[in-house]
């Protein structure tokens, strides 16, 4: 699945004075930019990087489990 299959939204934030881009599938991610198109590009990039990170093998703990 590519980032194009996700649900994105860009809205103007009076409080921030910028556009806020979000992704429904990743509610904790957002991107702010004064330009609406750049906000969309930004959130797409963050989602792409997050998906790449998720596909990586998990990091093994530094300490072995104590039994």
C-alpha positions, 0 to 999 in steps of 0.5 A: 500500500502506498501513501496515496491510499491514505486519507489526508486532510488539510485545513487552515488553522487560525490559531497557528496561522498556517495550514495543518495537514493530517492523516486519518490513519495516523492521527498523531501525525501532522504537518504545518505550512503556510502553503496548502500544497506544501502542507500536503506534501509534508504530511505525505512525506511524514506518512511515507517515513512512518510506514518505512519505519514500521516495516523495519525489524523491531529494535532489540532491547539492549538488556537481556530479559531477567529470569 
